[in-house]
């Protein structure tokens, strides 16, 4: 067997191991976990009433249900590269559809946009030459370009903390995009919906939340919960 064949054989074995682990995980779930929560799954088989919608990154290290210790049915989760929310009307795709459905059909009262540390999407925004062989990713991340410009024009940060600041600014930018969606704008105006911007630190588990009134991110647990929701104009009585 030559070197190329050996490498190909290792790739196949690795792929088979990965799938085997997934199947074994499913079997443990069905045998050990599912029976303990059978009543919950029986209820969920016919309805869902999630407490909140979370829009977060597709990064495999970010698991909203684990981070928030939520049960199945608690969260309506949408994931994509860079936790992006395209402005309304530009790209009527999966994210826009999920937002409209969550607000109009499921009646969620909270939408959380959650970025995270060491985000590969934000690294790519800082170094777009890495995306030359990934044209669809490059096109998608144009929705994060506003954050890059804000940081370049206003931040005198050094290289070692540019990524963290860009990650925060991207969350703010996506919150601005979120407010352009008619279903969101209407519920915000009437005080029926609350929006939040979070950044999760993978290494420490800390979450910083955006305080719109102060224009800064503060750690959750350090004083009152920071809020990104604008003041309602047509508060329901």
C-alpha positions as CSV (number, residue, x, y, z in Angstrom):
1,X,0.0,0.0,0.0
2,X,1.5,3.3,-1.0
3,X,1.4,6.5,1.0
4,X,-1.7,8.0,-0.7
5,X,-3.6,4.7,-0.2
6,X,-2.6,4.7,3.5
7,X,-3.8,8.2,4.0
8,X,-7.0,7.5,2.2
9,X,-7.5,4.4,4.4
10,X,-7.0,6.5,7.6
11,X,-9.5,9.1,6.4
12,X,-12.1,6.3,5.8
13,X,-11.4,4.8,9.2
14,X,-11.7,8.2,10.9
15,X,-15.0,8.9,9.2
16,X,-16.4,5.5,10.2
17,X,-15.4,6.0,13.8
18,X,-17.1,9.4,13.8
19,X,-20.4,7.9,12.5
20,X,-20.1,5.0,14.9
21,X,-19.8,7.4,17.8
22,X,-22.9,9.2,16.7
23,X,-24.9,6.0,16.3
24,X,-23.8,4.8,19.7
25,X,-24.8,8.1,21.2
26,X,-28.3,7.8,19.7
27,X,-28.6,4.3,21.1
28,X,-27.6,5.5,24.6
29,X,-30.2,8.3,24.3
30,X,-32.9,5.9,23.3
31,X,-32.1,3.3,26.0
32,X,-31.1,5.5,28.9
33,X,-32.3,9.1,28.5
34,X,-35.5,8.9,26.6
35,X,-37.3,6.5,29.0
36,X,-36.6,9.0,31.9
37,X,-38.2,11.9,30.0
38,X,-40.9,10.0,28.1
39,X,-43.7,12.1,29.4
40,X,-42.0,15.3,28.2
41,X,-41.4,13.8,24.7
42,X,-45.0,12.6,24.6
43,X,-46.1,16.2,25.2
44,X,-43.6,17.6,22.7
45,X,-44.9,15.2,20.0
46,X,-47.9,17.5,19.6
47,X,-46.9,21.0,20.4
48,X,-44.0,23.4,21.1
49,X,-44.1,26.5,23.3
50,X,-40.4,27.7,23.5
51,X,-39.6,30.4,26.0
52,X,-37.1,32.1,23.7
53,X,-35.4,32.1,20.3
54,X,-31.6,31.9,20.1
55,X,-29.7,32.8,17.0
56,X,-26.2,31.6,17.4
57,X,-23.2,30.4,15.5
58,X,-23.0,27.0,13.8
59,X,-19.7,26.4,15.6
60,X,-19.8,22.9,17.1
61,X,-18.5,24.1,20.5
62,X,-21.7,26.2,21.1
63,X,-24.6,24.3,22.5
64,X,-27.4,26.7,23.6
65,X,-29.4,24.0,25.4
66,X,-26.3,23.0,27.4
67,X,-25.1,26.5,28.2
68,X,-28.6,27.5,29.4
69,X,-29.5,24.1,30.9
70,X,-32.7,24.0,28.9
71,X,-34.9,21.1,28.2
72,X,-36.2,20.0,24.7
73,X,-38.9,22.4,23.7
74,X,-37.6,25.3,25.7
75,X,-35.5,27.0,23.0
76,X,-36.2,27.7,19.3
77,X,-32.6,27.6,17.9
78,X,-31.3,28.9,14.6
79,X,-27.6,28.4,13.8
80,X,-25.5,29.8,11.0
81,X,-21.9,30.9,10.3
82,X,-21.3,34.0,12.4
83,X,-24.7,34.2,14.1
84,X,-25.8,36.5,11.2
85,X,-29.2,38.1,10.8
86,X,-29.6,39.5,7.2
87,X,-31.6,42.8,7.1
88,X,-35.2,42.2,6.1
89,X,-35.7,42.0,2.4
90,X,-32.1,41.4,1.3
91,X,-32.1,37.6,1.8
92,X,-35.5,36.0,2.5
93,X,-33.9,32.7,3.6
94,X,-33.8,30.4,6.5
95,X,-32.9,33.0,9.2
96,X,-35.6,35.4,8.2
97,X,-38.2,32.6,7.9
98,X,-37.2,31.3,11.4
99,X,-37.5,34.8,12.9
100,X,-41.0,35.4,11.4
101,X,-42.2,31.9,12.5
102,X,-40.8,32.3,16.0
103,X,-42.5,35.7,16.5
104,X,-45.7,35.2,14.6
105,X,-46.5,31.5,15.0
106,X,-44.8,30.6,18.3
107,X,-45.2,33.9,20.0
108,X,-41.7,33.9,21.6
109,X,-41.1,36.9,24.0
110,X,-37.3,36.9,23.8
111,X,-34.8,36.7,20.9
112,X,-31.2,36.3,21.8
113,X,-28.3,36.8,19.4
114,X,-25.3,34.9,20.8
115,X,-21.8,35.3,19.5
116,X,-18.8,33.5,21.0
117,X,-15.1,33.7,21.6
118,X,-12.5,32.3,19.1
119,X,-15.2,32.6,16.3
120,X,-13.8,31.4,13.0
121,X,-16.3,33.5,11.1
122,X,-15.1,36.7,12.7
123,X,-11.5,35.6,12.0
124,X,-12.5,35.3,8.4
125,X,-14.0,38.8,8.4
126,X,-10.7,40.1,9.6
127,X,-8.8,38.0,7.0
128,X,-11.1,37.7,3.9
129,X,-8.3,36.2,1.8
130,X,-9.0,33.0,3.7
131,X,-12.4,32.8,2.0
132,X,-11.4,32.8,-1.7
133,X,-12.2,29.1,-2.0
134,X,-15.5,29.5,-0.1
135,X,-17.5,32.0,-2.1
136,X,-20.8,31.3,-0.4
137,X,-19.3,31.8,3.0
138,X,-17.7,35.0,1.8
139,X,-21.0,36.3,0.4
140,X,-22.8,35.4,3.7
141,X,-20.3,37.2,5.9
142,X,-20.8,40.5,4.0
143,X,-23.7,40.9,6.6
144,X,-20.9,41.2,9.2
145,X,-19.0,43.8,7.2
146,X,-20.6,46.7,9.1
147,X,-19.0,45.5,12.3
148,X,-15.6,45.4,10.7
149,X,-15.9,49.0,9.5
150,X,-17.2,50.2,12.9
151,X,-14.1,48.6,14.6
152,X,-11.7,49.9,12.0
153,X,-13.1,53.5,12.2
154,X,-13.6,53.8,15.9
155,X,-11.4,51.3,17.8
156,X,-7.8,52.0,18.6
157,X,-7.4,48.4,19.7
158,X,-4.3,46.3,19.3
159,X,-4.2,43.1,17.3
160,X,-4.6,40.8,20.3
161,X,-8.0,42.1,21.2
162,X,-9.4,43.1,17.8
163,X,-11.2,39.7,17.5
164,X,-13.1,40.1,20.7
165,X,-14.2,43.6,20.0
166,X,-15.3,42.6,16.4
167,X,-17.3,39.7,17.9
168,X,-19.1,42.2,20.2
169,X,-19.7,44.7,17.4
170,X,-21.0,41.9,15.1
171,X,-23.7,41.1,17.7
172,X,-24.7,44.7,17.9
173,X,-24.8,44.9,14.1
174,X,-27.0,41.8,13.9
175,X,-29.3,43.3,16.6
176,X,-29.7,46.3,14.3
177,X,-30.5,44.0,11.4
178,X,-33.0,42.1,13.6
179,X,-35.0,45.2,14.2
180,X,-35.6,45.7,10.5
181,X,-37.8,42.6,10.4
182,X,-41.5,43.8,10.5
183,X,-42.7,41.1,12.9
184,X,-39.9,42.0,15.3
185,X,-40.3,45.8,14.9
186,X,-44.0,45.6,15.6
187,X,-43.7,43.5,18.8
188,X,-40.8,45.7,20.0
189,X,-42.9,48.8,19.6
190,X,-45.8,47.2,21.6
191,X,-43.5,45.9,24.4
192,X,-44.4,42.2,23.6
193,X,-40.8,41.2,22.5
194,X,-37.4,41.6,24.1
195,X,-34.1,41.3,22.3
196,X,-30.7,40.5,23.7
197,X,-27.1,40.4,22.5
198,X,-24.7,37.9,24.2
199,X,-21.1,36.9,23.7
200,X,-20.2,33.5,25.3
201,X,-16.7,32.7,26.3
202,X,-15.9,29.1,25.6
203,X,-12.9,28.8,28.0
204,X,-14.5,30.4,31.1
205,X,-18.3,29.9,30.4
206,X,-18.9,33.6,31.1
207,X,-21.5,35.5,29.1
208,X,-21.4,39.2,28.4
209,X,-24.7,40.9,27.4
210,X,-25.2,44.1,25.6
211,X,-26.5,47.1,27.5
212,X,-28.1,49.3,24.8
213,X,-28.6,52.2,27.2
214,X,-25.0,52.3,28.2
215,X,-23.6,51.1,24.8
216,X,-21.4,48.4,26.3
217,X,-21.2,44.7,27.1
218,X,-21.4,43.6,30.8
219,X,-21.1,40.2,32.3
220,X,-24.3,38.5,33.3
221,X,-24.4,38.2,37.0
222,X,-22.6,41.5,37.6
223,X,-25.5,43.7,38.6
224,X,-28.9,44.1,36.8
225,X,-29.3,42.1,33.6
226,X,-28.1,44.2,30.6
227,X,-30.9,44.7,28.1
228,X,-30.6,45.5,24.4
229,X,-34.4,46.1,24.0
230,X,-35.4,49.6,22.8
231,X,-38.2,51.4,24.8
232,X,-41.7,50.4,23.6
233,X,-43.8,53.1,22.0
234,X,-47.2,51.4,22.1
235,X,-47.1,49.6,25.4
236,X,-50.0,47.1,25.7
237,X,-52.2,47.8,28.8
